C-alpha cells in the first residue's frame, strides 16, 4: 500500500506543478493588469499592492475596444461558418466516396499547416492589395477560413467515418439522393462533430495574430492588433499591455471553459477504433 500511496502523491504533486506552471503566465497577466506602470516594472515583483482599474479605462479611452472586439467576432464567426459550408461537403465526399488519391489529398491538405505562415505572406498580401482588400474584414475572414480549412476537413472526415455505412445504404435503398442523404442523414448524425469543429476553429480564428497584424491596420484590426498597439519604440507599457491582453483573451477563455467538453470531443474523434 505504501508504494501505491507514494506514487499517487507524486502524481498529484506533479499534476499540480504542471497546472501552476501553465496557469502562471495568465495569472501574472491578471495581476499586472491591476498595477500601475511603476508597480508593473518594480524589482522585486510586487504581489501585494493596491489594485487599480486605470489601465482598463486607459485602454478603452485610447482605442475603441468595442470596435476591435466586433472585428474579432465578425472574422471569427464568419470564417467558422464559411469554413463549415466548404468543409462539410468536402469531408462527406472523401469519407463516403473514396478514391485511390483520397488519403493523399488529406495528407497534402494537412501538410499545408506545416508551412510557416510567413511563407505565404507576400503572395496573399499582393493579392489583397491588387483587389483593394487590405485592411478589410472580408480579406481577413477569407484568410482565416483558408488557414483553418485543413483542420476542419480532417475533423469532419473522422466524424463522418464513425457513421455506420448501413444507415447510408438504407437511405439509398429508399431512393434518397446525395443531397437528401447528406442533409437528412449525415448532418444530423454528425452534429456533435460539426459543433466541435466549429468551436475549435472559432477559437483558432479569435487567437490568430499573424494575419491580423499584417493585413489590417486601424479599420479592420482585431483584438490581436489592439494588444500589439501597446508596443512602441519607447518600450512596453506592461500594465496597459496586460490589461489589453486580458480584455482580448477574456471572452474566448470564458467561451472555451464552457465548451471544453465539445472541444475535447472534437480533438479525440477517431482516436479509439
Secondary structure, DSSP 8 states (H G I E B T S, - for coil): -HHHHHHHHHHHHHHHHHHHHHHHHHHHHHHHHTS-HHHHT-SS--SS-----HHHHHHHHHS-HHHHHHHHHHHHHHHHHHHHHHHHHHHHHHHHS--TTHHHHHHHHHHGGGS-GGGGHHHHHHHHHHTT-TT-HHHHHHHHHHHHHHHHHHHHHHHHHTS-HHHHHHHHHTT--HHHHIIIIIHHHTHHHHHHHHHHHHHHHHH--HHHHHH-SSSS--HHHHHHTTEETTEE-HHHHHHHHHHHHHHHHHHHHHTHHHHHHHHTTTS--
